[in-house]
Each structure stands twice: as structure tokens, then as C-alpha cells.
Amino acid sequence: LAVRMIDHLQGIEDIKERFRKVFWVTLDFFEKNPKVAQMMMSSVYVNTWRKQDNYQNPILFGTFMKVLREGRAKGVLNDEVDEKFLLDYIFGVTGRLVQMYIHRGQKEPVTKYANQLFEMLWRSLAKAP
């Protein structure tokens, strides 16, 4: 998933569209691999995850932080809080969507609503007009 995300961050200039793509890629990955999400939610303690290199994946998170800094420099992203809080929002919302998609029994593809869900998330990240 991390490799796929990094690939999708490349070649897209628009900050919003970069995040839209990563959001969709994440939802799509867990939609196609629900057992990975189930394992993450129920089989592994957070402290165990925290000790893993991929939990603090510097390549992936460094890339995200770079995009967040670029978004701020272009005046697109909220600059009232530290970038790490913007990253927390992205992963918090996405993680909850995946968790509840699994919990609710995957009635229909979550990617069906990806654009609407992303627009809701984007409003929390974008700089106020």
C-alpha cells in the first residue's frame, strides 16, 4: 500500500488531486483486502504496530509531509496548525472509514462514495477562504 501511495503522489501537480488519489487508493486497497484491515483492527496491539518500521515509514510519511508543506507554500492548506495534525486528520478519517466499512459488513463498495467523502475531508484540510 505504501509503495502504491507513493507512486500515486508522483506526477500529479495539484495538491488536492494528489490527496484525492491517495484517499481513493487507500479505500480501494482495503476494499480489495478486507482481511488486512481486520487483522490490523483486531489481531495486533497498537504498541506492537508502533514498534514496526513500517508504522513510522519515513519514506511514506516524509512524502506526505512534503506534500503538506507544498500545499501550505501554495496557500492551499490550513496553516493554523502543525502539518502533523493535518496528517492525523487524513489518516484518522480514512482509518475510521475503513474500520467501519469492515465492521458494517461491506454492503457496497466504499469507493463508490470516495469523491463525496474526500470532499468532506478536504474541507477540513483546505485553507479557509
Phi, psi and chi 1 to 4 in degrees:
 res  aa     phi    psi   chi1   chi2   chi3   chi4
   1 LEU       -  -43.3  177.8   58.1      -      -
   2 ALA   -61.3  -43.3      -      -      -      -
   3 VAL   -62.9  -43.1  169.7      -      -      -
   4 ARG   -63.0  -41.1 -159.4  168.0  158.6 -155.5
   5 MET   -62.5  -47.4  -80.8 -169.7 -152.3      -
   6 ILE   -60.8  -42.4  -69.3  170.1      -      -
   7 ASP   -58.8  -41.5  -76.8  -15.5      -      -
   8 HIS   -75.2  -18.2  -77.0  -77.7      -      -
   9 LEU   -77.4  -19.9  -78.5  170.1      -      -
  10 GLN   -82.4  145.4  -51.7  -54.9  -47.4      -
  11 GLY    81.7   -2.3      -      -      -      -
  12 ILE  -111.8  117.4  -59.5  173.4      -      -
  13 GLU   -78.3  -40.2  -67.9  -60.3  -42.4      -
  14 ASP   -70.2  124.8 -174.8   85.2      -      -
  15 ILE   -59.1  -47.8  -60.9  -66.0      -      -
  16 LYS   -59.4  -43.0 -179.6  178.1 -179.6 -178.9
  17 GLU   -70.3  -29.6  -65.7  -49.8  -46.9      -
  18 ARG   -61.4  -48.9  -78.7 -175.5 -177.7  174.8
  19 PHE   -68.4  -35.3  -78.5  115.4      -      -
  20 ARG   -59.5  -44.2 -179.2 -171.4  -51.9  -85.4
  21 LYS   -64.8  -45.2 -172.1   63.9  173.8 -176.5
  22 VAL   -63.2  -40.6  167.9      -      -      -
  23 PHE   -58.6  -49.0 -177.3   77.4      -      -
  24 TRP   -63.8  -44.7 -175.7   87.7      -      -
  25 VAL   -58.3  -41.2  165.3      -      -      -
  26 THR   -65.4  -49.0  -56.9      -      -      -
  27 LEU   -60.3  -44.0  -64.8  179.9      -      -
  28 ASP   -61.7  -42.6 -179.5   65.6      -      -
  29 PHE   -59.1  -49.5  175.2   83.9      -      -
  30 PHE   -74.6  -26.5  -73.5  110.6      -      -
  31 GLU   -64.0  -40.4 -167.9  174.6  -81.9      -
  32 LYS   -84.1  -17.9  -69.1  177.3  178.5  167.8
  33 ASN  -130.6   59.0  -59.2  -77.1      -      -
  34 PRO   -62.4  -27.7   22.1  -31.4      -      -
  35 LYS   -66.7  -29.0  -69.5 -169.4 -176.6  -63.9
  36 VAL   -65.1  -45.4  173.1      -      -      -
  37 ALA   -63.9  -42.5      -      -      -      -
  38 GLN   -60.4  -43.3  -71.0  170.6  -27.6      -
  39 MET   -62.9  -43.0 -174.8  -96.7  -43.6      -
  40 MET   -65.0  -36.0  -70.1  171.0   67.4      -
  41 MET   -78.4  -31.9  -68.4 -179.3  -28.8      -
  42 SER  -122.4  -17.9   63.6      -      -      -
  43 SER  -106.0  -16.9  -58.9      -      -      -
  44 VAL  -127.1  126.1 -177.8      -      -      -
  45 TYR   -68.9  148.4  -67.0  107.0      -      -
  46 VAL   -57.0  -41.0  172.5      -      -      -
  47 ASN   -61.3  -33.3  -89.1  -19.8      -      -
  48 THR   -68.0  -45.4  -57.3      -      -      -
  49 TRP   -59.7  -44.1  -83.4  115.1      -      -
  50 ARG   -58.6  -30.1 -164.8  172.9   47.3   81.4
  51 LYS   -83.0   -8.3  -66.9  175.2 -174.0  173.1
  52 GLN   -84.4  143.7  -59.4  -61.1  -46.4      -
  53 ASP   -58.7  -39.4  -71.3  -21.4      -      -
  54 ASN   -71.1  -17.1   61.2  -12.4      -      -
  55 TYR   -67.0  -34.4 -174.2   83.8      -      -
  56 GLN  -109.4   27.5  -55.2 -145.6   16.6      -
  57 ASN   -38.5   97.3 -171.2  -31.9      -      -
  58 PRO   -65.7  -29.0   18.0  -24.4      -      -
  59 ILE   -68.7  -49.5  -64.6  170.1      -      -
  60 LEU   -67.2  -52.8  176.6   61.3      -      -
  61 PHE   -69.9  -31.9  -65.5  122.8      -      -
  62 GLY   -63.4  -39.4      -      -      -      -
  63 THR   -64.9  -45.6  -58.4      -      -      -
  64 PHE   -60.0  -44.5  -81.1  136.2      -      -
  65 MET   -63.5  -36.7  -65.0  -55.3  -75.2      -
  66 LYS   -62.5  -44.5  179.6 -178.7  173.1 -157.3
  67 VAL   -64.9  -40.2  173.9      -      -      -
  68 LEU   -62.3  -42.3  -70.9  168.7      -      -
  69 ARG   -64.4  -40.8  -77.9 -170.7  -66.1  -83.6
  70 GLU   -61.2  -42.3  -73.5  176.2   23.9      -
  71 GLY   -62.7  -38.1      -      -      -      -
  72 ARG   -69.3  -42.6  -77.6 -170.9  155.6  171.7
  73 ALA   -61.8  -32.1      -      -      -      -
  74 LYS   -84.5   -1.7  -68.6 -179.8  178.3 -178.6
  75 GLY    76.2   21.3      -      -      -      -
  76 VAL   -95.8  -35.3  175.2      -      -      -
  77 LEU  -102.5  152.4  -66.5  175.9      -      -
  78 ASN   -49.7  129.4 -179.6  -45.3      -      -
  79 ASP  -117.6   18.3   58.3    3.0      -      -
  80 GLU   -88.4  -14.2  -64.4  176.4   14.6      -
  81 VAL  -132.1  162.8  -62.6      -      -      -
  82 ASP   -61.1  148.1 -168.1  -75.0      -      -
  83 GLU   -56.0  -32.7  -73.4  109.1   -4.9      -
  84 LYS   -62.0  -29.4   68.9 -179.2  174.7 -134.2
  85 PHE   -72.7  -34.5  -65.8  123.1      -      -
  86 LEU   -63.2  -42.9  -62.5  178.6      -      -
  87 LEU   -62.4  -40.8 -170.8   62.6      -      -
  88 ASP   -60.7  -40.1  -70.4  -15.1      -      -
  89 TYR   -62.3  -47.0  -99.7   66.1      -      -
  90 ILE   -58.2  -51.7  -65.9  165.1      -      -
  91 PHE   -73.3  -32.4  -73.7  122.4      -      -
  92 GLY   -64.4  -48.8      -      -      -      -
  93 VAL   -65.9  -46.8  168.7      -      -      -
  94 THR   -62.8  -44.4  -53.2      -      -      -
  95 GLY   -60.7  -42.3      -      -      -      -
  96 ARG   -65.7  -41.1  175.6   67.8  177.9 -175.2
  97 LEU   -60.4  -44.1  -71.5  169.0      -      -
  98 VAL   -64.9  -46.7  167.8      -      -      -
  99 GLN   -57.1  -47.7 -180.0 -176.1   34.2      -
 100 MET   -75.0  -28.6  -65.9  -46.5  -66.2      -
 101 TYR   -59.7  -45.4  169.4   71.7      -      -
 102 ILE   -68.1  -48.6  -58.6  -62.0      -      -
 103 HIS   -59.7  -37.9  177.1   73.7      -      -
 104 ARG   -82.5   -0.1  -67.9  178.2 -179.4  131.2
 105 GLY    88.6   17.4      -      -      -      -
 106 GLN    51.2   53.5  -48.5  154.1   21.8      -
 107 LYS   -64.1  -39.8  -57.5  -73.5 -172.6 -113.3
 108 GLU  -146.0  160.3   57.5 -173.7  -27.8      -
 109 PRO   -58.8  130.5  -14.4   23.3      -      -
 110 VAL   -68.8  -26.7   69.5      -      -      -
 111 THR   -65.6  -17.9   51.9      -      -      -
 112 LYS   -58.9  -30.4  175.2 -180.0  176.4  179.8
 113 TYR  -106.8   11.2  -57.8  101.2      -      -
 114 ALA   -55.6  -45.0      -      -      -      -
 115 ASN   -65.8  -43.2  -77.4  -29.8      -      -
 116 GLN   -65.6  -44.0  -64.2   88.1  -20.5      -
 117 LEU   -64.3  -40.5  -65.4  168.4      -      -
 118 PHE   -64.5  -42.0  175.8   76.1      -      -
 119 GLU   -59.4  -37.3  -71.8  -61.7  -33.5      -
 120 MET   -64.0  -44.8  -68.4  167.3   56.8      -
 121 LEU   -64.5  -43.5  174.3   60.7      -      -
 122 TRP   -58.4  -39.5  179.8 -105.7      -      -
 123 ARG   -60.5  -27.5  -74.0 -168.2  -64.1  -88.7
 124 SER   -80.9  -18.5   70.2      -      -      -
 125 LEU   -99.2  -30.0  -57.4  172.3      -      -
 126 ALA   -70.7  150.0      -      -      -      -
 127 LYS   -66.8  136.3 -171.2  169.0 -173.3  163.3
 128 ALA   -62.6  139.6      -      -      -      -
 129 PRO   -67.0      -   10.2  -10.8      -      -
